[in-house]
Amino acid sequence: MSNYEALEDILRRSERIVFFGGAGVSTESGIPDFRGAKGIYKEKFGTLQPETIVSGRFFKSHPEEFYKFYKEKMLFPNARPNGAHKALAILERTGKLSAVVTQNIDGLHQIAGSKRVIELHGTAQTNYCVNCAAHYKMDYIVESDGVPKCKACGGLVRPDVTLFDEELPDEAVKQAVDVISDADTLIIAGTSLTVMPASALPYYFEGKKLVIINFDETSLDSAASLVIREPVGKVLYEAVKSVFPRY
C-alpha cells in the first residue's frame, strides 16, 4: 500500500480528525516559513535576529523597525489558499474534520472556507488600536505609511497576533487541547515541532492514528502511523479528492 493509499484509508475510517499545522502548510501559497532552507531565519537583518524584531518588547520600543520588517517579511495580502487549505475545508464539510489548529497568522484556512480554526498565534487579518481597541483590517496596515496609527484616537495600531516573548492566548490553548484530546486521528503537517509551547500540544493526542506530513524529521515520527515527506498541499488535496470526489 502506498503512502497515498494509506492516508486515504485513514481518512475513510476516521470520524474526528484534527489537523495541526505550521508554516510549511502555507509555503505552497508563496509564504516563506521561518526555519526552512529559504525561511527568514536564513536572512540577515543587521545585528538583530528575527525573533527579536517580532517580539512584543521590540514592538513597543521600536515600532518603526518592527513594522518595516513585519510588512516586508510577514504580510502577504495577495496569498491565496493552496491545496492543503482547500482540502481541509472539504474535509470539514464532510463532517470528518473536527478542527484546524494552526500556528500560522495568514488566515488562509478561513479564506478557503474552514469554519473551526483555532489560531494559536492570532491572525494578521485583524489589527487593533492599543489605546481605544478600534479594529482595522490587514489592508489598513499594508497601505499605511510607516507606523499605522488609529484614525479615531491617534494611538498605535498593532497586529492581532501573539508576538515572540508573549504568551499564547489561554482560550486558544484550551480549545486546542480539547479537540486534540478528543480526536481519533491527528494530522500534523508543515511544522518542525520545535517551538514551545505550541509544539507540546500534539502530545495530548490519545487517538488511534497519527499522521505526519513534513519534509524534515519531527520528534513524533517514531510514534506516527504514517509519515509522508512530500508537499502538504499536494498530499492532502489528492487524498481528500480521491476519498470525497463529490465535494
C-alpha positions as CSV (number, residue, x, y, z in Angstrom):
1,M,0.0,0.0,0.0
2,S,1.4,3.4,-1.0
3,N,1.5,6.4,1.4
4,Y,-1.4,8.0,-0.5
5,E,-3.5,4.8,-0.2
6,A,-2.7,4.5,3.5
7,L,-3.7,8.2,4.0
8,E,-6.9,7.7,2.1
9,D,-7.7,4.6,4.2
10,I,-7.2,6.6,7.4
11,L,-9.4,9.4,6.1
12,R,-12.2,6.9,5.3
13,R,-12.0,5.2,8.7
14,S,-11.7,8.4,10.9
15,E,-14.6,10.3,12.4
16,R,-12.9,13.0,14.5
17,I,-9.9,14.3,12.6
18,V,-7.9,17.2,13.9
19,F,-5.3,19.0,11.8
20,F,-2.3,20.6,13.5
21,G,-0.3,22.8,11.1
22,G,2.7,25.1,10.9
23,A,4.4,27.4,8.5
24,G,5.0,24.6,6.0
25,V,1.3,24.5,5.3
26,S,1.4,27.9,3.6
27,T,4.7,27.7,1.7
28,E,2.8,26.4,-1.4
29,S,0.9,29.7,-1.3
30,G,4.2,31.6,-1.6
31,I,4.6,32.4,2.1
32,P,8.1,31.5,3.3
33,D,8.5,29.6,6.6
34,F,10.8,30.6,9.4
35,R,13.2,27.7,9.6
36,G,13.3,26.2,6.1
37,A,16.0,26.5,3.6
38,K,14.5,29.7,2.2
39,G,13.0,30.9,5.5
40,I,13.5,34.3,7.0
41,Y,15.8,32.8,9.7
42,K,18.4,32.4,6.8
43,E,18.4,36.1,6.0
44,K,20.4,38.9,7.6
45,F,18.9,41.8,9.4
46,G,21.9,43.7,10.6
47,T,22.7,42.6,14.1
48,L,19.1,41.6,15.0
49,Q,17.6,38.2,14.9
50,P,14.0,37.8,13.5
51,E,12.8,36.6,16.9
52,T,14.0,39.9,18.4
53,I,12.3,42.1,15.8
54,V,9.0,40.2,16.0
55,S,8.8,40.4,19.8
56,G,6.3,42.3,22.0
57,R,9.2,44.2,23.6
58,F,10.7,45.3,20.3
59,F,7.3,46.3,19.0
60,K,6.8,48.7,22.0
61,S,10.3,50.2,21.9
62,H,11.0,50.3,18.1
63,P,7.6,50.3,16.3
64,E,9.2,51.8,13.1
65,E,11.7,49.0,12.7
66,F,9.1,46.4,13.7
67,Y,6.7,47.5,11.0
68,K,9.3,47.8,8.4
69,F,10.2,44.1,8.9
70,Y,6.6,43.0,9.5
71,K,5.2,44.5,6.3
72,E,8.1,43.2,4.2
73,K,8.5,39.7,5.6
74,M,5.3,38.7,7.3
75,L,2.4,40.2,5.4
76,F,1.3,38.6,2.2
77,P,-2.0,40.2,1.2
78,N,-2.1,38.6,-2.2
79,A,-1.5,35.0,-1.0
80,R,-4.3,32.5,-1.8
81,P,-5.2,29.1,-0.3
82,N,-3.3,26.1,-1.7
83,G,-4.4,22.5,-1.9
84,A,-3.9,21.9,1.9
85,H,-6.3,24.7,2.9
86,K,-8.9,23.7,0.3
87,A,-8.6,20.0,1.2
88,L,-9.2,20.8,4.9
89,A,-12.2,22.9,4.1
90,I,-13.6,20.0,2.1
91,L,-12.9,17.6,5.0
92,E,-14.7,19.8,7.4
93,R,-17.8,19.9,5.1
94,T,-17.8,16.1,5.1
95,G,-18.1,16.1,8.9
96,K,-14.8,14.2,9.3
97,L,-12.7,17.1,10.5
98,S,-13.3,18.5,14.0
99,A,-11.0,21.4,13.8
100,V,-7.8,23.0,12.4
101,V,-5.2,24.1,14.9
102,T,-2.8,26.4,13.2
103,Q,0.4,28.2,14.2
104,N,0.1,30.5,11.1
105,I,-1.3,34.0,11.1
106,D,-2.2,34.3,7.4
107,G,-5.9,33.5,7.7
108,L,-5.8,31.3,4.6
109,H,-7.8,28.5,6.2
110,Q,-10.8,30.8,6.7
111,I,-10.4,32.2,3.2
112,A,-10.5,28.6,1.9
113,G,-13.8,28.1,3.8
114,S,-12.8,26.4,7.0
115,K,-15.1,27.4,10.0
116,R,-13.5,25.8,13.0
117,V,-10.0,27.2,13.0
118,I,-8.0,27.6,16.3
119,E,-5.3,30.2,15.7
120,L,-2.6,29.8,18.4
121,H,-0.7,32.8,17.3
122,G,-3.6,35.0,16.3
123,T,-4.2,36.5,12.8
124,A,-2.6,39.2,10.6
125,Q,-6.0,39.7,9.1
126,T,-7.2,41.9,12.0
127,N,-5.4,44.6,14.0
128,Y,-6.4,46.9,16.8
129,C,-5.5,50.2,18.5
130,V,-3.7,49.7,21.8
131,N,-5.5,52.8,23.2
132,C,-9.1,52.5,22.2
133,A,-9.3,49.0,20.7
134,A,-10.6,50.2,17.4
135,H,-10.2,47.4,14.8
136,Y,-8.6,47.5,11.4
137,K,-8.2,45.0,8.6
138,M,-4.8,44.0,7.0
139,D,-5.2,46.4,4.1
140,Y,-5.0,49.3,6.6
141,I,-1.6,48.1,7.8
142,V,-0.3,47.4,4.2
143,E,-1.4,50.8,2.9
144,S,-0.2,52.8,5.9
145,D,2.9,54.9,5.6
146,G,5.3,53.8,8.3
147,V,3.7,53.0,11.7
148,P,-0.1,52.7,11.4
149,K,-2.0,55.0,13.7
150,C,-5.6,54.8,14.8
151,K,-7.9,57.1,12.9
152,A,-10.1,57.5,15.9
153,C,-7.6,58.5,18.6
154,G,-4.2,58.5,17.0
155,G,-3.0,55.6,19.0
156,L,-0.6,52.9,17.9
157,V,-2.2,50.1,15.9
158,R,-0.8,46.6,16.5
159,P,-1.4,43.2,14.7
160,D,-3.8,40.9,16.4
161,V,-1.0,38.3,16.7
162,T,1.0,36.7,19.5
163,L,4.5,38.0,19.2
164,F,7.7,36.4,20.4
165,D,8.0,36.7,24.2
166,E,4.2,36.9,24.6
167,E,2.1,34.0,26.0
168,L,-0.3,32.1,23.8
169,P,-4.0,33.1,24.4
170,D,-5.5,30.8,27.1
171,E,-8.7,30.2,25.3
172,A,-7.0,29.1,22.1
173,V,-4.7,26.7,24.0
174,K,-7.7,25.3,25.9
175,Q,-9.7,24.7,22.7
176,A,-6.7,23.1,21.1
177,V,-6.1,20.7,24.0
178,D,-9.8,19.8,24.0
179,V,-10.1,19.0,20.3
180,I,-6.7,17.2,20.1
181,S,-7.6,15.1,23.2
182,D,-10.9,14.1,21.6
183,A,-9.6,13.3,18.2
184,D,-9.3,9.7,16.8
185,T,-6.9,10.9,14.1
186,L,-4.3,13.7,14.3
187,I,-2.7,15.0,11.2
188,I,0.5,17.1,11.9
189,A,1.8,18.9,8.9
190,G,4.3,21.6,7.9
191,T,5.8,22.0,11.4
192,S,9.2,21.0,12.9
193,L,7.5,20.7,16.4
194,T,10.4,22.6,17.9
195,V,8.7,25.9,19.0
196,M,7.3,25.7,22.5
197,P,4.7,25.9,23.9
198,A,2.7,25.1,20.7
199,S,4.8,22.1,19.9
200,A,3.7,20.4,23.2
201,L,0.0,20.4,22.2
202,P,0.2,17.2,19.9
203,Y,1.3,15.2,23.0
204,Y,-2.3,15.5,24.3
205,F,-3.4,13.2,21.4
206,E,-4.6,9.7,22.6
207,G,-6.3,8.6,19.4
208,K,-5.6,5.7,17.0
209,K,-3.9,7.3,14.0
210,L,-1.1,9.9,14.0
211,V,-0.2,11.1,10.5
212,I,2.8,13.4,9.9
213,I,3.3,15.2,6.6
214,N,6.6,17.1,6.7
215,F,9.9,17.3,4.8
216,D,12.0,17.1,7.9
217,E,12.0,14.7,10.8
218,T,10.0,15.6,13.9
219,S,10.1,14.4,17.5
220,L,6.9,12.4,16.9
221,D,7.9,10.5,13.8
222,S,8.6,7.3,15.7
223,A,5.1,7.3,17.2
224,A,3.3,8.0,13.9
225,S,1.2,5.6,12.0
226,L,2.2,7.2,8.7
227,V,4.9,9.7,7.8
228,I,5.0,11.4,4.4
229,R,7.8,13.6,3.1
230,E,6.1,15.5,0.4
231,P,4.4,18.9,0.0
232,V,1.4,19.2,2.3
233,G,-0.9,20.7,-0.3
234,K,-0.3,18.1,-2.9
235,V,-0.7,15.2,-0.5
236,L,-3.8,16.4,1.2
237,Y,-5.7,17.6,-1.8
238,E,-5.1,14.4,-3.8
239,A,-6.0,12.2,-0.9
240,V,-9.2,14.2,0.1
241,K,-10.4,14.5,-3.5
242,S,-9.9,10.8,-4.1
243,V,-11.9,9.8,-1.0
244,F,-14.6,12.5,-1.3
245,P,-14.9,13.3,-5.1
246,R,-18.4,14.7,-4.8
247,Y,-17.1,17.6,-2.6
